[in-house]
Amino acid sequence: MFLDHDSANNPGHVRRFHDELVAIDEGLYLATSHYREGERQRYLCNFALAKPARA
């Protein structure tokens, strides 16, 4: 899954981010974040997203 922030509603610096996510379990994703500099994408970091558990 890709999160491409290149939307006219976002400020220019936000539009340069591009995130790629992979589901590793139900509600759990591992991801990488990249920053676009011209035609090049620069790797920034890894991160994880988790769906909150129900109380």
C-alpha positions in Angstrom: 0.0 0.0 0.0 1.3 3.5 -0.8 0.6 6.7 1.0 1.4 9.4 -1.5 0.9 12.9 0.1 1.1 14.7 -3.3 -2.3 16.3 -3.0 -3.1 19.9 -3.9 -4.6 20.3 -0.5 -1.2 19.7 1.2 1.6 22.2 1.6 4.6 21.8 -0.7 6.9 20.2 2.0 4.2 17.6 2.9 3.6 16.7 -0.8 7.1 15.5 -1.1 6.6 12.5 1.3 5.9 9.0 0.1 5.2 6.1 2.4 5.0 2.4 1.6 3.2 0.1 4.0 3.0 -3.7 4.2 0.4 -5.5 6.4 2.2 -8.1 8.6 -0.9 -9.0 10.6 -4.5 -7.9 11.0 -4.3 -4.2 11.9 -0.5 -4.1 12.0 1.7 -2.5 9.3 5.4 -2.0 8.8 6.4 1.0 6.6 9.2 3.0 5.1 9.1 6.8 4.5 10.8 8.6 1.6 11.2 12.2 0.7 11.1 13.3 -2.9 14.0 15.6 -4.0 13.4 16.3 -7.7 13.2 12.9 -9.4 15.0 11.1 -6.6 13.3 9.6 -3.5 15.5 9.8 -0.3 14.9 7.1 2.3 14.0 8.7 5.7 12.9 6.0 8.2 11.0 2.8 9.0 7.8 3.0 11.2 5.0 0.8 12.3 1.2 1.5 12.5 -1.2 -0.5 14.7 -4.9 -0.4 14.9 -5.8 0.3 18.6 -7.2 -2.6 20.6 -10.8 -2.3 21.6 -11.4 -1.6 25.3 
